[in-house]
Amino acid sequence: DFATPRAVLTGHDYEITCATICAELGLVISGSKEGPCLIHSMNGDLLRTLEGPQTFEGPQNCLRPKLIQASREGHCVIYYENGLFCVFSVNGRLQATMETDDKIK
């Protein structure tokens, strides 16, 4: 038997750098190299766009997501390349931010 995709997720203009699946909520959250993070349903429907805070200006300071983790309670933590952590609700609302100088892997 051949495996077939359950859904094709679209919406990013650049390569995907990180992704997570929250099976409890039926969500797939992904981030791309030069763009926002997107929340899709498991069926492939685009539900939300997660925009990081606009504290930086210019393309060289674009928020580039590196790590994403979602909880079953509906929170999404995104770590950006520049040392910024953001917590979003699954409704797309930015709840908190924190900056660090540490290297996170």
Stockholm file with secondary structure:
# STOCKHOLM 1.0

chainA/1-105         DFATPRAVLTGHDYEITCATICAELGLVISGSKEGPCLIHSMNGDLLRTLEGPQTFEGPQNCLRPKLIQASREGHCVIYYENGLFCVFSVNGRLQATMETDDKIK
#=GR chainA/1-105 SS CCCCCSCCCCCCSSCEEEEEEETTTTEEEEEETTSCEEEEETTSCEEEEECCCCCCCSGGGCCCEEEEEECTTSEEEEEETTSEEEEEETTSCEEEEEECCSCCC
#=GC SS_cons         CCCCCSCCCCCCSSCEEEEEEETTTTEEEEEETTSCEEEEETTSCEEEEECCCCCCCSGGGCCCEEEEEECTTSEEEEEETTSEEEEEETTSCEEEEEECCSCCC
//
